[in-house]
Amino acid sequence: MVRPDGTERHLLFSAARVSVAGQPYNLSTAVDVTSLKEAEQSVKRWREKFDLTTAAAKLTFYEYDVDHDILTWSGSMLDVLGYDPEEMTGGLDVWTALLHPEDAERATVLFAEALSQRKRYVIEYRLRRNDGSYADVFEYGQFFEKTRDTPQRVLGIIQDVSDAKRTERALMQSEEKYRAIFNNAPIGIFRTSYTGRFLEANPTLARMLGYQDREELLAAVENLETDIYPHPETRREMLESLLVSPAGIRRDIEFKRKDGSPFYAVINASLQFDDSGRPAYLDGTIEDVTTRKAAEDRLRQSEEKFASIFRLSPDAIVLFELDTQRIQDVNEAFVDLFGHAREEVLGRTTLELGIYQTPAVRERLYELLNANETIRDYEFAAFRKTGEEIVCLLSCQVIDINGKPSVFAVIRDLREMKRMQQLMIQTEKMQSLGGLAAGMAHEINNPLGIIVQAAQNIVRRLDPSSASNTEAARLHGLDLHSLAGFLEERNIFRYLQGIREAGERAAGIVADMLSFSRRSERTFSSNDLGAIVSKSLELAGKDFDLKKHYDFRRLNIVKEYDADLPLVSCVSTEIEQVLLNLVRNAAQAMARAGTQNPTLTLRTKKLQGWAVIEVEDNGPGIPKDDLSRIFEPFYTTKKVGEGTGLGLSVSYFIITNNHHGHLTATSREGRGAKFVISLPLRRDA
């Protein structure tokens, strides 16, 4: 019911019909049972809490009537052991039947002692569950004497401690494993106080520091800073780092053994604090890396040597994966040789870079690699970025890098070697031909002089203006003027002139041939190569044949002179002769080929210890088969009557023999030719 103030009350209401003085009445009573209801609710709540606590704590309760051997169960028996308490009726034998065979005797003896001595008892044992497994339980019992209302009895609580037991056993196993690891670990394990003493150390650390065992180590080392550190400040610096990073640091540190000998180790340490937040102790490991450090030093030195060789090698070096064939790294020599920037090369293949003339050459190399894993001195032709063809010598080997097969390849530029081979061949040819030419020239010179002299004397002795000729003719009855007219009409004088010109031409050839065997005795002087080149161009402009047949004025002349080029010791007239010959050949070649916008470029520059003159044209170029023979005497590609085949050979002789220099030629058919004269800047070079 609700009171006027709004509060609720619980009533126990009773009513009955009665008759008073013949009148019917309802007689009712109301008893306030609010307190009783609240007590019932409180008991209910406490019961719920008790049941909940019992279930959570896995508690089973029992009451044992000693006098009548009746065992009554309650609580979480169903949850803990899987038995319904109401079905587990019987005496003490119900409990003993559930005991683990190994625990039965001990548990029953303790229980019997408790009964006989009428005391409390605590027993720990195992009970069989309904599924056949065993639960670890903890039992607490209390004996109660007989009263007027109750028999002699025992009240007990059984708690399932299986989880705790498993945890305990796991902890013990973990402790055993830790101890085994601690004692047998190949690295040192320690705990030290923050102030500098060992609190714990394993045998490995003791041996590492030169002590017989951990007991000797713990007893002998009193101050870590001075006893195991060669430099005390090392530990202080480590402690400062740990205050910044207490979770852990890693350092390479030098330690010292008991006998004072040093060794290198890696220390991993963390800092622990006490309850008040002050540094308490250090935990960590120490690994002796003396051997590894020495190996790392050797490896580092080896890598530095390799890097230096890789970087400074005059040969091109390339490293690429065998499977993907993509380039991993190249050195500067590779960049210089092929003309590709390093960034353009990395991650690409040689096929993508267009280095090989044909894919077949590249595939052949990979076949050899897969078969032998090593290639030595494989000569092949390659292309630079500019399209220039170069001859290279390849050596490569398959190596393992991080578990992947890679190819380490060395590429040598054979252009200079080929050029030197050609120079040697050419020099040998010149030497042999020089001796032959000298002998032939001397043999030819004598009859040639007679022929030329005889032709001159014939013309002089037929001259009517000579008194001696007239007198001799009169004695024989001849008229020299009539005879001269006859000879003129019959072209006899022209024939004689032809004999004379042919003889003089042959004499010139003989003179050129003699130059092969004659060392120049001309005087060397310091000259400006730019001035010599300009003088040669001026002479070429006045050359009758060049002006008449090749119109030298139509050429575009490009001059690229190095203003910083020092004076060069040479015979200026001979260098002019060589340049005039090269310019004449270039003009003739461009005129014969009908080159559009014919251009002749002459440049001077310094290259290390050499002064260089380059004569380059954009004409038809020199066929590849002819390029190796152009400096041979009497070898010419011109029409009969246009050249003797001695111009380039004499030029070659002047540069190589007289000036101790080099004369080389390169050509790209259809794109022009370039002749390079190299003169030493020092006479003794």
FIRORO-17650 format. One line per 3 residues: their letters; for each residue x, y, z of C-alpha. Coordinates in pm, 1 decimal. Layout:
REM FIRORO-17650
A) X:Y:Z  ...
REM end
This chain:
REM FIRORO-17650
MVR) 0.0:0.0:0.0  105.2:360.3:-43.9  115.4:602.3:243.4
PDG) 20.4:968.4:206.0  393.5:1055.3:192.0  429.9:827.8:-109.5
TER) 628.6:546.3:53.3  529.8:186.3:-8.3  461.0:-65.0:264.6
HLL) 399.8:-441.2:245.9  95.1:-567.1:442.9  -30.0:-909.0:535.0
FSA) -409.1:-869.3:493.5  -679.5:-1104.7:628.5  -1060.2:-1061.4:613.3
ARV) -1373.7:-1251.6:715.5  -1752.4:-1188.5:704.3  -1914.6:-1170.9:1050.1
SVA) -2268.5:-1093.6:1180.4  -2318.7:-846.7:1459.0  -2670.0:-790.5:1591.5
GQP) -2800.5:-954.1:1284.6  -2605.2:-721.9:1061.5  -2331.9:-857.0:825.0
YNL) -1986.1:-700.1:861.6  -1641.9:-754.3:709.4  -1380.4:-802.4:980.0
STA) -1026.0:-748.3:852.5  -672.5:-726.1:993.0  -358.9:-581.7:840.2
VDV) -7.5:-654.7:965.4  289.2:-446.1:838.9  542.9:-702.6:706.5
TSL) 769.0:-454.8:524.4  1071.1:-539.3:743.4  1012.9:-909.7:686.5
KEA) 993.4:-859.6:307.7  1310.6:-653.8:309.7  1484.8:-924.6:511.6
EQS) 1370.2:-1188.7:261.7  1500.6:-977.3:-30.7  1829.9:-927.4:151.2
VKR) 1863.2:-1299.3:213.3  1783.3:-1362.7:-153.3  2041.1:-1114.6:-270.1
WRE) 2303.5:-1258.2:-37.4  2215.8:-1605.9:-160.1  2261.2:-1493.7:-519.0
KFD) 2589.9:-1334.4:-427.4  2699.1:-1648.0:-246.2  2603.5:-1868.5:-538.6
LTT) 2783.1:-1636.0:-777.3  3093.8:-1629.8:-558.3  3081.8:-2005.9:-516.9
AAA) 3057.6:-2056.5:-890.6  3332.4:-1805.3:-960.9  3562.8:-1956.1:-701.3
KLT) 3464.2:-2310.6:-802.3  3374.5:-2402.8:-443.3  3207.6:-2727.9:-346.0
FYE) 3060.1:-2767.1:4.1  2996.4:-3082.0:199.6  2853.9:-3184.0:535.2
YDV) 2946.9:-3520.6:677.7  2729.7:-3675.9:950.8  2990.8:-3875.1:1139.0
DHD) 2744.0:-4068.0:1354.5  2529.7:-4183.7:1064.8  2799.6:-4184.5:784.2
ILT) 2595.5:-3955.0:560.0  2776.0:-3723.2:316.4  2580.0:-3430.9:170.8
WSG) 2712.9:-3214.8:-118.6  2630.6:-2861.9:-236.3  2785.7:-2567.1:-418.7
SML) 2964.9:-2591.9:-757.8  3014.4:-2966.4:-761.8  2838.3:-2994.9:-1094.4
DVL) 3062.7:-2728.7:-1250.6  3385.1:-2848.0:-1091.5  3353.9:-3226.9:-1101.5
GYD) 3057.3:-3278.4:-1332.2  2842.3:-3455.2:-1069.8  2491.0:-3354.9:-960.8
PEE) 2507.8:-3301.7:-578.8  2162.9:-3450.0:-531.1  2268.5:-3772.8:-700.3
MTG) 2589.9:-3808.0:-499.1  2420.3:-3970.8:-199.8  2598.6:-4207.6:33.4
GLD) 2867.1:-4218.5:298.3  3237.3:-4137.9:311.4  3306.6:-4406.4:53.3
VWT) 3158.1:-4175.5:-212.8  3444.6:-3933.8:-143.2  3719.0:-4196.5:-118.3
ALL) 3606.4:-4350.1:-448.8  3684.6:-4020.1:-622.7  4036.1:-3989.4:-481.8
HPE) 4336.9:-4021.1:-714.6  4511.5:-4351.7:-643.1  4835.8:-4171.9:-563.6
DAE) 4662.5:-3934.9:-317.7  4406.4:-4173.2:-158.1  4612.9:-4300.2:133.6
RAT) 4752.2:-3962.2:231.2  4411.5:-3790.1:211.9  4222.5:-4054.5:411.1
VLF) 4492.5:-4065.1:684.0  4480.1:-3686.8:724.3  4099.7:-3695.0:737.0
AEA) 4102.6:-3971.9:996.6  4353.5:-3779.4:1210.4  4127.8:-3475.3:1195.7
LSQ) 3829.4:-3681.1:1311.9  4020.2:-3846.3:1592.9  4173.9:-3524.8:1714.0
RKR) 3860.2:-3323.6:1645.7  4051.9:-3044.6:1482.5  4062.2:-2841.2:1166.0
YVI) 4249.5:-2977.6:872.2  4377.2:-2874.7:528.8  4428.2:-3132.6:255.3
EYR) 4551.9:-3093.7:-102.3  4481.8:-3381.0:-340.1  4316.1:-3481.0:-667.2
LRR) 3953.2:-3580.6:-733.1  3825.9:-3765.8:-1035.1  3586.0:-3572.9:-1252.7
NDG) 3286.1:-3726.9:-1420.1  3474.2:-3732.1:-1752.4  3758.9:-3935.5:-1600.6
SYA) 4009.7:-3651.5:-1569.9  4137.2:-3531.8:-1234.6  4099.2:-3192.7:-1072.8
DVF) 4352.6:-3047.2:-832.9  4158.2:-2942.4:-521.2  4226.5:-2770.6:-190.7
EYG) 4005.8:-2883.1:100.8  3948.7:-2700.3:429.1  3746.1:-2887.3:697.8
QFF) 3617.8:-2820.4:1048.9  3494.4:-3077.0:1303.9  3180.7:-2988.1:1510.9
EKT) 3072.9:-3162.0:1830.6  2728.2:-3308.7:1874.2  2460.1:-3071.7:2014.3
RDT) 2102.6:-3110.7:2116.4  1988.3:-3013.5:1768.9  2269.9:-3147.9:1550.4
PQR) 2474.3:-3469.5:1528.6  2850.1:-3494.9:1539.1  2958.6:-3364.0:1195.6
VLG) 3227.3:-3224.1:970.6  3177.3:-2920.0:746.5  3416.9:-2867.5:459.8
IIQ) 3493.4:-2658.3:153.3  3661.0:-2801.0:-156.5  3809.7:-2550.2:-404.8
DVS) 3922.3:-2636.0:-758.3  4282.0:-2513.3:-790.6  4359.7:-2687.9:-1122.5
DAK) 4427.6:-2360.8:-1304.6  4658.9:-2243.5:-1030.7  4835.4:-2579.8:-1029.8
RTE) 4881.4:-2567.3:-1405.4  5018.5:-2218.8:-1373.4  5246.9:-2330.7:-1095.0
RAL) 5372.6:-2626.3:-1293.4  5421.5:-2405.7:-1600.6  5606.9:-2158.5:-1384.8
MQS) 5831.1:-2431.8:-1250.4  5897.5:-2558.8:-1600.8  5966.0:-2205.9:-1715.0
EEK) 6199.1:-2155.7:-1420.9  6379.1:-2477.8:-1511.3  6405.1:-2374.2:-1874.9
YRA) 6526.5:-2029.9:-1777.8  6783.5:-2176.9:-1544.0  6899.1:-2418.3:-1815.1
IFN) 6922.4:-2135.3:-2066.6  7090.1:-1912.0:-1811.0  7353.6:-2170.4:-1724.0
NAP) 7415.3:-2299.3:-2077.2  7368.7:-1987.6:-2289.7  7663.2:-1923.2:-2526.8
IGI) 7650.1:-1552.6:-2435.2  7702.3:-1389.5:-2097.5  7392.5:-1298.2:-1894.1
FRT) 7408.0:-1061.7:-1598.9  7225.2:-854.4:-1342.8  7424.0:-576.3:-1179.6
SYT) 7339.5:-310.5:-928.3  7318.9:44.9:-1051.6  7606.3:131.6:-821.0
GRF) 7836.8:-122.2:-984.2  7836.5:-475.6:-844.0  7738.7:-809.7:-993.2
LEA) 7411.3:-942.8:-852.8  7393.2:-1241.6:-1085.9  7596.3:-1383.8:-1372.7
NPT) 7594.3:-1705.2:-1567.6  7894.2:-1938.0:-1610.5  7956.6:-1822.3:-1967.6
LAR) 8007.5:-1463.3:-1855.8  8240.8:-1581.3:-1580.7  8455.1:-1773.2:-1829.9
MLG) 8438.4:-1483.9:-2075.1  8586.7:-1254.5:-1810.6  8853.8:-1507.9:-1721.4
YQD) 8706.9:-1646.3:-1396.8  8664.9:-2014.2:-1311.9  8293.6:-1994.1:-1228.2
REE) 8017.7:-1750.3:-1135.9  8091.4:-1779.9:-763.0  8447.5:-1657.8:-816.1
LLA) 8323.5:-1379.2:-1041.8  8060.6:-1257.8:-794.6  8310.5:-1266.2:-509.4
AVE) 8606.5:-1111.0:-692.9  8449.4:-824.3:-886.9  8370.2:-542.6:-647.3
NLE) 8372.6:-241.9:-879.0  8259.7:-290.9:-1237.8  8405.2:37.1:-1360.6
TDI) 8759.5:-60.7:-1271.9  8745.7:-441.1:-1271.4  8597.2:-520.4:-1615.6
YPH) 8616.3:-188.8:-1806.0  8957.4:-71.8:-1936.4  8815.6:279.7:-1942.4
PET) 8590.4:357.2:-1641.0  8411.9:637.3:-1824.1  8268.1:375.9:-2060.2
RRE) 8024.9:246.6:-1794.7  7932.9:597.2:-1687.1  7846.9:689.6:-2044.6
MLE) 7639.6:371.2:-2073.5  7445.3:457.9:-1754.9  7371.7:804.3:-1892.0
SLL) 7234.6:646.4:-2210.3  7020.9:406.4:-2005.5  6866.1:694.4:-1811.8
VSP) 6753.1:833.7:-2147.3  6649.4:493.2:-2289.5  6587.2:261.0:-1993.6
AGI) 6404.3:5.4:-2208.1  6731.3:-97.9:-2363.1  7051.1:5.9:-2540.7
RRD) 7306.7:-179.4:-2753.6  7675.4:-91.8:-2753.7  8002.9:-226.4:-2890.2
IEF) 8232.0:-205.9:-2587.1  8587.0:-305.6:-2501.0  8612.1:-513.1:-2180.1
KRK) 8906.8:-661.5:-1996.7  8952.0:-1008.8:-1853.9  9080.3:-1107.8:-1512.0
DGS) 9437.8:-1108.1:-1643.7  9391.4:-761.7:-1796.9  9378.3:-874.2:-2160.3
PFY) 9120.4:-684.6:-2369.8  8836.3:-823.9:-2574.6  8549.5:-672.8:-2769.3
AVI) 8185.7:-751.1:-2694.1  7834.7:-636.6:-2772.5  7636.2:-546.9:-2460.9
NAS) 7256.4:-527.3:-2451.8  7131.4:-372.2:-2128.8  6809.1:-237.2:-1976.7
LQF) 6760.9:-32.6:-1660.0  6517.3:-134.7:-1383.7  6379.6:98.2:-1116.4
DDS) 6272.2:37.8:-756.3  5929.2:119.1:-611.6  6033.1:477.2:-544.9
GRP) 6137.3:527.4:-908.8  6511.1:529.7:-846.9  6754.7:330.4:-1070.4
AYL) 6805.8:-8.5:-907.8  6981.0:-256.6:-1132.2  7076.5:-348.0:-1488.8
DGT) 6979.0:-662.0:-1676.6  7142.5:-767.6:-1999.6  7368.4:-984.5:-2207.9
IED) 7730.7:-966.3:-2322.1  7848.9:-1138.0:-2640.5  8218.9:-1176.1:-2715.0
VTT) 8266.7:-1051.2:-3071.5  8645.7:-1035.5:-3078.8  8666.6:-1298.2:-3352.0
RKA) 8370.9:-1154.4:-3537.8  8509.8:-802.4:-3511.4  8840.0:-918.3:-3653.5
AED) 8651.9:-1091.8:-3935.2  8442.0:-778.3:-3989.8  8757.4:-568.8:-4004.4
RLR) 8905.0:-803.9:-4261.4  8576.1:-801.7:-4452.8  8558.7:-422.2:-4437.5
QSE) 8914.8:-393.8:-4563.0  8835.1:-642.1:-4837.9  8521.0:-449.2:-4931.7
EKF) 8713.9:-123.1:-4930.7  8975.1:-277.6:-5158.7  8703.5:-413.6:-5385.3
ASI) 8526.3:-76.8:-5386.9  8849.9:98.5:-5474.7  8924.9:-149.6:-5751.6
FRL) 8565.6:-125.6:-5872.3  8569.1:253.2:-5868.0  8920.6:318.1:-5998.9
SPD) 8957.1:31.8:-6245.7  9048.5:157.5:-6594.3  8837.5:-126.2:-6732.1
AIV) 8458.7:-99.7:-6738.2  8292.8:-311.9:-6468.4  7923.9:-400.2:-6457.4
LFE) 7727.4:-607.8:-6205.0  7387.1:-747.7:-6299.0  7141.1:-1019.1:-6190.3
LDT) 7161.9:-1339.8:-6390.9  6786.3:-1407.1:-6377.8  6649.3:-1062.7:-6462.4
QRI) 6962.4:-951.6:-6652.4  6909.4:-603.5:-6505.0  7214.3:-396.1:-6415.8
QDV) 7279.3:-345.5:-6044.0  7591.1:-130.3:-6055.8  7858.1:7.7:-6290.8
NEA) 8181.6:197.1:-6238.2  8295.7:527.1:-6387.7  8496.4:352.0:-6658.0
FVD) 8173.6:190.8:-6783.9  8005.9:531.0:-6795.1  8301.0:676.8:-6987.7
LFG) 8327.5:382.9:-7227.0  7962.5:359.9:-7331.7  7856.9:720.7:-7275.1
HAR) 7548.4:642.5:-7063.9  7493.4:822.8:-6733.5  7491.8:594.3:-6431.2
EEV) 7125.7:677.2:-6361.4  7034.9:571.8:-6716.6  7202.0:234.2:-6672.2
LGR) 7083.1:107.5:-6333.0  6781.9:-122.1:-6349.4  6803.1:-168.1:-6727.2
TTL) 6945.9:-444.0:-6943.6  7229.3:-421.4:-7194.5  6974.9:-504.9:-7463.3
ELG) 6766.5:-202.3:-7366.7  7079.8:12.9:-7376.1  7159.1:-109.3:-7728.4
IYQ) 7513.8:-209.2:-7641.5  7524.6:-527.8:-7849.2  7519.4:-524.1:-8228.4
TPA) 7274.8:-812.0:-8241.0  7072.1:-995.5:-7973.2  7235.9:-1318.2:-8093.8
VRE) 7574.4:-1209.4:-7957.6  7418.4:-1136.1:-7619.6  7229.3:-1466.4:-7611.9
RLY) 7549.7:-1651.0:-7695.1  7719.3:-1491.2:-7395.1  7437.0:-1601.2:-7164.7
ELL) 7457.5:-1954.9:-7303.2  7827.9:-1962.5:-7215.3  7756.8:-1820.6:-6869.6
NAN) 7488.8:-2077.8:-6793.6  7715.5:-2355.5:-6915.4  8049.9:-2257.5:-6761.1
ETI) 7972.2:-1974.7:-6519.5  8295.5:-1808.3:-6639.6  8390.6:-1630.8:-6962.8
RDY) 8744.6:-1514.7:-7030.8  8867.4:-1277.9:-7302.2  8559.3:-1287.4:-7526.1
EFA) 8604.1:-1030.6:-7803.4  8292.3:-865.8:-7941.1  8176.6:-543.7:-8106.4
AFR) 7956.2:-304.4:-7909.0  7789.0:32.6:-7956.6  7833.8:347.4:-7751.7
KTG) 7537.0:575.6:-7679.2  7641.0:791.6:-7975.1  7620.5:493.0:-8209.5
EEI) 7997.5:461.1:-8240.1  8111.3:102.7:-8280.4  8384.7:-14.6:-8045.0
VCL) 8567.9:-343.3:-8002.1  8565.6:-482.6:-7648.1  8711.7:-775.9:-7457.6
LSC) 8476.0:-933.7:-7202.7  8554.7:-1147.4:-6898.3  8278.2:-1234.9:-6652.6
QVI) 8185.2:-1480.0:-6380.6  7870.0:-1582.1:-6193.2  7888.9:-1495.7:-5822.8
DIN) 7642.0:-1519.7:-5535.3  7512.3:-1194.3:-5383.8  7258.1:-1224.1:-5103.3
GKP) 7154.3:-1567.8:-5223.6  7095.0:-1456.8:-5583.7  7319.4:-1546.1:-5878.5
SVF) 7473.3:-1232.7:-6024.0  7725.9:-1169.0:-6299.7  8044.1:-971.0:-6239.9
AVI) 8170.6:-857.3:-6579.2  8486.5:-669.9:-6679.0  8487.6:-503.0:-7021.7
RDL) 8814.0:-379.1:-7168.1  8820.9:-117.3:-7442.5  9031.8:-263.1:-7723.1
REM) 9035.2:48.9:-7936.6  9373.8:166.9:-7812.4  9516.7:-185.0:-7823.0
KRM) 9385.3:-235.5:-8175.2  9527.6:99.5:-8270.9  9863.5:7.3:-8123.8
QQL) 9852.5:-326.6:-8303.3  9786.0:-145.6:-8627.0  10065.7:96.6:-8546.5
MIQ) 10303.0:-190.7:-8481.5  10193.6:-366.4:-8798.7  10222.1:-41.3:-8990.0
TEK) 10562.8:29.2:-8837.9  10684.3:-316.5:-8931.6  10548.8:-265.1:-9282.2
MQS) 10720.3:71.2:-9302.8  11047.9:-70.2:-9179.9  11043.3:-354.7:-9430.0
LGG) 10910.4:-139.7:-9712.8  11155.3:134.6:-9620.9  11448.8:-95.0:-9673.6
LAA) 11297.9:-226.0:-9994.0  11215.1:124.2:-10113.8  11565.6:249.4:-10040.8
GMA) 11721.5:-31.2:-10242.8  11476.7:11.4:-10530.2  11522.3:389.2:-10527.0
HEI) 11899.4:364.1:-10556.9  11866.8:107.1:-10834.2  11609.2:312.8:-11022.9
NNP) 11779.6:646.9:-10967.2  12081.0:570.1:-11187.9  11898.8:468.2:-11511.4
LGI) 11634.3:728.9:-11441.1  11900.1:1002.6:-11426.4  12042.4:880.0:-11756.8
IVQ) 11696.1:889.1:-11920.3  11614.6:1239.7:-11797.5  11962.2:1368.2:-11885.7
AAQ) 11950.8:1206.0:-12228.7  11612.3:1360.8:-12303.2  11744.5:1703.4:-12204.5
NIV) 12060.7:1659.9:-12416.3  11860.0:1551.4:-12722.2  11648.5:1867.6:-12703.8
RRL) 11959.5:2086.9:-12657.7  12150.9:1921.6:-12946.7  11861.2:1975.8:-13186.2
DPS) 11843.8:2346.2:-13104.4  11919.7:2550.9:-13425.8  12038.8:2847.6:-13216.4
SAS) 12339.3:2654.3:-13090.9  12653.8:2725.7:-13299.1  12802.1:2384.4:-13235.6
NTE) 12477.9:2217.4:-13348.6  12472.8:2429.2:-13669.6  12832.5:2351.1:-13751.7
AAR) 12783.8:1977.0:-13705.7  12469.5:1983.9:-13924.9  12648.4:2179.1:-14202.4
LHG) 12921.6:1917.0:-14212.9  12656.3:1654.7:-14278.5  12456.7:1871.5:-14518.5
LDL) 12155.1:1916.5:-14285.4  11936.8:2220.7:-14224.4  11861.3:2229.5:-13852.4
HSL) 11570.9:2473.3:-13900.1  11408.2:2233.4:-14147.4  11483.3:1939.4:-13917.1
AGF) 11332.9:2129.8:-13622.3  11020.5:2196.2:-13825.6  10998.4:1826.3:-13912.2
LEE) 11045.5:1721.9:-13550.9  10787.5:1976.5:-13437.1  10539.5:1859.9:-13698.2
RNI) 10589.3:1497.7:-13599.2  10551.9:1582.8:-13225.0  10902.1:1456.4:-13155.0
FRY) 10970.9:1746.0:-12919.2  10643.4:1676.2:-12733.6  10743.3:1313.5:-12693.4
LQG) 11079.8:1419.5:-12558.8  10905.5:1659.3:-12319.8  10680.4:1370.3:-12205.6
IRE) 10988.6:1156.0:-12141.7  11137.7:1438.2:-11937.1  10818.4:1500.2:-11733.7
AGE) 10770.2:1127.6:-11670.4  11130.4:1106.6:-11559.0  11090.5:1401.0:-11323.8
RAA) 10768.2:1246.6:-11187.5  10949.9:919.3:-11133.1  11231.8:1109.4:-10965.6
GIV) 10978.6:1262.2:-10727.8  10845.3:916.3:-10642.1  11198.8:793.8:-10585.5
ADM) 11261.8:1090.8:-10357.2  10949.3:998.7:-10155.8  11066.9:640.1:-10140.5
LSF) 11406.5:750.2:-10013.3  11238.1:943.5:-9731.4  11139.2:607.3:-9575.1
SRR) 11502.1:522.2:-9511.0  11633.6:868.7:-9437.1  11608.1:1022.1:-9087.9
SER) 11527.7:1388.0:-9109.0  11814.1:1618.7:-9033.3  11594.5:1929.0:-9030.5
TFS) 11601.2:2159.6:-8733.2  11321.6:2135.2:-8474.7  11178.8:2456.9:-8332.7
SND) 10893.7:2557.6:-8101.6  10581.1:2627.7:-8302.3  10220.4:2731.2:-8253.9
LGA) 10013.1:2443.5:-8394.1  9719.8:2677.1:-8459.5  9943.5:2893.0:-8679.9
IVS) 10072.8:2583.8:-8865.3  9715.0:2466.2:-8929.6  9616.0:2811.6:-9057.6
KSL) 9924.7:2823.2:-9282.6  9834.7:2479.6:-9422.0  9482.1:2597.8:-9503.1
ELA) 9627.2:2904.4:-9674.4  9853.6:2684.4:-9886.2  9561.5:2457.9:-9971.2
GKD) 9363.8:2761.4:-10086.5  9643.5:2848.6:-10333.3  9679.8:2489.7:-10460.4
FDL) 9601.8:2493.5:-10834.5  9451.2:2144.2:-10848.3  9233.2:2212.9:-10544.0
KKH) 9107.0:2540.0:-10692.1  9059.9:2400.3:-11042.3  8917.0:2052.7:-10981.2
YDF) 8768.1:2060.8:-10630.2  8685.4:2430.6:-10573.7  8838.4:2452.2:-10228.2
RRL) 8651.6:2778.8:-10169.9  8319.8:2589.4:-10150.2  8427.3:2405.5:-9834.8
NIV) 8299.2:2517.0:-9495.5  8612.2:2548.6:-9284.5  8562.1:2514.7:-8908.2
KEY) 8856.6:2603.5:-8683.1  8857.7:2487.9:-8321.9  9191.1:2587.6:-8170.1
DAD) 9286.4:2540.7:-7806.5  9415.5:2879.5:-7694.1  9592.2:2721.2:-7395.8
LPL) 9787.3:2470.8:-7604.4  10161.1:2526.2:-7541.6  10420.5:2557.2:-7816.5
VSC) 10521.9:2227.0:-7974.1  10868.5:2126.5:-8088.4  10841.8:2017.3:-8451.4
VST) 10951.6:2085.3:-8809.2  10679.0:2321.8:-8922.0  10725.1:2258.4:-9295.3
EIE) 10685.4:1883.8:-9249.3  10370.1:1924.6:-9037.2  10236.8:2163.9:-9303.9
QVL) 10311.2:1897.8:-9568.0  10116.2:1637.7:-9368.4  9820.3:1872.7:-9308.3
LNL) 9813.3:1983.0:-9672.3  9800.8:1618.1:-9777.9  9513.6:1542.4:-9535.0
VRN) 9318.8:1851.6:-9639.0  9369.3:1768.9:-10009.2  9248.0:1410.0:-9957.2
AAQ) 8939.5:1529.0:-9766.2  8850.4:1786.3:-10032.5  8890.7:1530.5:-10309.7
AMA) 8680.0:1269.8:-10124.9  8391.6:1513.1:-10057.2  8401.7:1643.4:-10415.7
RAG) 8394.9:1294.7:-10570.0  8104.3:1191.3:-10342.3  7908.4:1509.3:-10405.4
TQN) 7875.9:1574.8:-10031.6  7606.7:1826.1:-9946.8  7733.9:2119.9:-9739.9
PTL) 8092.1:1984.0:-9735.3  8256.5:2074.7:-9405.3  8617.4:2044.4:-9299.5
TLR) 8689.1:2078.9:-8926.3  9040.1:2134.3:-8793.4  9093.8:2141.1:-8419.1
TKK) 9387.8:2147.8:-8180.6  9386.7:2038.4:-7816.5  9600.3:1903.2:-7537.8
LQG) 9556.2:1544.7:-7422.9  9774.4:1458.8:-7123.1  10134.4:1480.9:-7253.5
WAV) 10037.2:1513.1:-7619.3  9944.6:1794.0:-7856.0  9668.8:1677.4:-8087.7
IEV) 9560.0:1797.2:-8431.5  9234.1:1657.3:-8572.0  9129.4:1684.1:-8936.3
EDN) 8766.5:1578.9:-8974.6  8530.1:1588.7:-9272.7  8167.6:1493.4:-9334.9
GPG) 8236.7:1313.2:-9659.8  8173.6:952.3:-9763.9  8419.4:807.5:-9513.2
IPK) 8671.2:530.0:-9567.7  8550.4:172.3:-9627.2  8626.6:-57.9:-9337.4
DDL) 8840.8:-288.0:-9550.8  9054.4:5.0:-9669.4  9096.9:167.7:-9328.7
SRI) 9368.6:-73.6:-9214.3  9574.1:-25.1:-9534.1  9557.8:347.1:-9606.9
FEP) 9906.8:412.0:-9465.3  10070.5:143.1:-9679.2  10299.9:273.6:-9954.6
FYT) 10149.4:262.4:-10305.3  9804.5:175.1:-10168.3  9543.0:413.6:-10304.3
TKK) 9168.9:422.4:-10361.7  9197.8:699.5:-10620.6  9168.3:651.9:-10993.1
VGE) 9477.0:569.5:-11194.3  9678.9:883.2:-11250.4  9523.1:1074.6:-10958.5
GTG) 9759.1:952.5:-10687.1  10071.2:750.7:-10623.8  9963.8:594.9:-10294.6
LGL) 10257.4:757.6:-10115.7  10094.3:1069.2:-9965.7  9955.1:910.3:-9648.2
SVS) 10248.8:673.2:-9607.6  10496.4:963.4:-9625.0  10276.3:1160.9:-9381.3
YFI) 10271.3:863.0:-9150.4  10650.5:837.0:-9170.8  10696.5:1209.3:-9098.1
ITN) 10479.0:1192.0:-8785.0  10590.9:856.7:-8643.1  10957.2:843.5:-8747.7
NHH) 11063.8:1207.7:-8760.5  10847.7:1339.5:-8475.6  10794.7:1024.5:-8260.5
GHL) 10419.2:1081.3:-8267.7  10109.9:899.4:-8383.1  9889.3:928.0:-8688.9
TAT) 9558.0:741.2:-8673.4  9237.4:737.7:-8873.2  8877.6:658.0:-8783.1
SRE) 8578.1:653.2:-9010.9  8206.5:592.9:-9025.8  8100.0:508.8:-9377.3
GRG) 7868.7:772.5:-9516.8  7936.2:1004.5:-9222.0  8294.8:1116.5:-9273.8
AKF) 8650.0:1041.9:-9166.1  8881.2:1180.8:-8900.8  9261.8:1181.7:-8892.9
VIS) 9433.6:1244.2:-8560.1  9794.1:1365.9:-8532.3  9948.7:1329.0:-8186.1
LPL) 10280.0:1504.1:-8119.0  10470.8:1474.5:-7790.9  10490.9:1798.3:-7592.9
RRD) 10841.6:1697.7:-7482.9  11112.2:1597.6:-7731.9  11226.4:1310.6:-7508.7
A) 10871.9:1164.1:-7494.7
REM end
